[in-house]
Amino acid sequence: KHLVGDIELFHFAANRFLLLLEYASK
């Protein structure tokens, strides 16, 4: 299992989640 791939996936998901939060808070 590749740890780097998991970190990149988590980072991508976190960015999408923060974008969604920012959009919803407007």
C-alpha distances in whole Angstrom, upper triangle without the diagonal:
4,6,9,8,9,12,13,13,15,17,18,19,21,23,24,24,27,28,29,31,33,34,35,37,39
4,6,5,7,9,10,11,13,14,16,17,19,20,22,23,25,26,27,29,31,32,33,35,37
4,5,5,6,9,10,11,12,14,15,16,18,20,21,22,24,26,27,28,30,31,33,35
4,5,5,6,9,10,10,12,14,15,16,18,20,21,22,24,26,27,28,30,31,33
4,5,5,6,9,10,10,12,14,15,17,18,20,21,23,24,26,27,28,30,32
4,5,5,6,8,10,10,12,14,15,16,18,20,21,22,24,26,27,28,31
4,5,5,6,9,10,10,12,14,15,16,18,20,21,22,24,25,27,29
4,5,5,6,9,10,11,12,14,15,16,18,20,21,22,24,26,28
4,5,5,6,9,10,11,12,14,15,17,18,20,21,22,24,26
4,5,5,6,9,10,10,12,14,15,16,18,20,21,22,25
4,5,5,6,9,10,11,12,14,15,16,18,20,21,23
4,5,5,6,9,10,11,12,14,15,17,18,20,22
4,5,5,6,9,10,10,12,14,15,16,18,20
4,5,5,6,9,10,10,12,14,15,16,19
4,5,5,6,9,10,11,12,14,15,17
4,6,5,6,9,10,10,12,14,16
4,5,5,6,9,10,10,12,15
4,5,5,6,8,10,11,13
4,5,5,6,9,10,11
4,5,5,6,9,10
4,5,5,6,9
4,6,5,7
4,6,6
4,6
4
